[in-house]
Amino acid sequence: MKKSYALLASSILLGLITTSAQAVTLYDYREANPSYTDAQIDASFNAKTNKNKTITTTTGQKTSYDLNLNFDYERVISNPIRDIEFLSNINGSSTRASTGEKSNSYSGTASANVFNYFKPNSKGAFVYGGAKVADIKGKTGYYAAATAGVGYGRIVDATPMSQAIWIVRELRKQGKLTGDLSVTDYQNLARVIGKKDEYEARMSRVTANYEEAWVADMANVINASGKVNGQLDAAGVLRIYDVAVNDNGNFITRKIGSRVRAGIGSTIKNYTQDSSKPSAEIVGEYHRPINNDWQFSNVASLTGTVDSDENGYDLNNVMSFDRQISNKAYWKNSWTANRNKSYDQGVKTTTTSNILSTKYYYSLGNRVALSTGLEVTKSTDLKTDTTFTSGITYKLR
């Protein structure tokens, strides 16, 4: 376990050291309303024929397999005074052992939060309200809770600036530019990229080919910079289209900012417990682009129920280091630490788990990417488990 952590940390530090500094940064992005959508589906499948295993006279050794599906969805709708956040995650697996025994499992959560800021375009104080539901196969019931509270801070999505940087990189590789763009030109280009949904909504009433107008306006911004050899030709425009449209789903989300909040509410149902219980939560987020290629994020949450002598809680922390290697490839690393204390009919259960994951994605085009990676898991009373995974990813947005 310690060797796995050390190896991953060394790889990340090496990547940070070898990444060169650039004049324009993601912090130069200027966008008042940080709306964005991030959604993807991951699938992996492993199978073994087990032909070399001993065949018994009763059952024999059958082909075994393991199918895993994962769906992640995050949608933030913003205006100057309000952020509306929708989050969802669904995991499912289907396995068959060499003995022929089959098993299926699933878990899913969905939540919605509304953050109202006291001052328009502020990154300061807010009040919020939210709701969360969850379900796990094998539980006799489900989980549902509602919370309201106060907080401070705001998160901005700077992914359009990351895409602008990669568009300029690709054009410079082609020799289409005489030099780098100014920070203002980058901001203008990122502003057009960030208005994709606006172009789609406006143009769909006239034509389905809104992408033509969208890419044309990107080219106009670059032409107006004065750094183009003449005017962008067809090859240059096609390169912009390739990065902005074909590879659009292969950019990691680049968030900037921090947000903390604390609230109280009610656990309407906690799986096996039917009666409502008072609840409390504290959530802290910190997102920082280390440079134009590397992204650091950390999200910590503490939720709990207040139930006389049966006060349960769930402490969860997700730390991630992600790198945009190119417009077609990215590398995601994460460490998830969890400690949970729960009661079921008066019986206390306390568990601790750590999951270390590293995964490489390479685009096949049209939002589809091949993925391969390694996952190390350690839970209470269980030995460390290391899993090699490979599969396919489809990024919806």
Salt bridges, closest charged atoms under 4 A:
ASP38 OD1 - LYS395 NZ 3.60
GLU74 OE2 - LYS255 NZ 2.83
ASP83 OD1 - ARG154 NH2 2.76
GLU85 OE2 - ARG259 NH2 2.97
GLU170 OE2 - LYS173 NZ 3.49
GLU170 OE1 - ARG239 NH1 3.00
ASP180 OD1 - ARG172 NH1 3.95
ASP197 OD1 - ARG397 NH2 2.52
GLU198 OE2 - ARG202 NH1 3.70
ASP233 OD2 - LYS176 NZ 2.78
ASP242 OD2 - LYS328 NZ 3.74
ASP247 OD1 - LYS328 NZ 3.24
ASP274 OD1 - LYS269 NZ 2.39
GLU281 OE2 - ARG261 NE 3.60
GLU285 OE2 - ARG259 NH2 2.77
GLU285 OE1 - HIS287 NE2 3.02
ASP293 OD1 - ARG169 NH2 3.21
ASP307 OD1 - LYS277 NZ 3.28
